[in-house]
Amino acid sequence: MSHDRFRVFSLVAAALTMVAGLALRGYGYSIGLTFPVVKYGGSVLWGSMVYFLTLALLPHARRSTTLLAASMFSVAVELFRLVHVDALDAFRLTTAGALLLGRVFSAWNIVAYLVGIALACAVSALFPARSCRKSVSS
């Protein structure tokens, strides 16, 4: 599979993951899901989305590089929540700000992001598109 087709696969996977995350956060409680499922399920899906977007940005990269880049970005975003500036805090109170940056730091979010990244890596390895990428062992 060409790198362009692989990039499209990755972007479609990211978009589907984003829709699933928004649906979970938007409708999870109304269908009876508990707080931990909605909260951390959304964070797992966010981590998965980051992994798929990283795949799209780095189609030639080894799996280990993609995992590391997605993990570092996710941890950095969570640590960025510890930075408080009036304009930034005001943005975090908006829907877009909450979705993009989050509001409150939580080490558990980092765990959920890393779980999502690992799951997305496992899922992407199941598809033929993965064959165009170098694995850790090559």
HELIX and SHEET records of a PDB file:
HELIX    1   1 HIS A    3  TYR A   27  1                                  25    
HELIX    2   2 PHE A   35  LEU A   57  1                                  23    
HELIX    3   3 ARG A   63  PHE A   80  1                                  18    
HELIX    4   4 ASP A   86  ARG A   92  1                                   7    
HELIX    5   5 THR A   95  LEU A  100  1                                   6    
HELIX    6   6 ALA A  107  ALA A  125  1                                  19    
HELIX    7   7 PRO A  128  CYS A  132  5                                   5    
END                                                                             
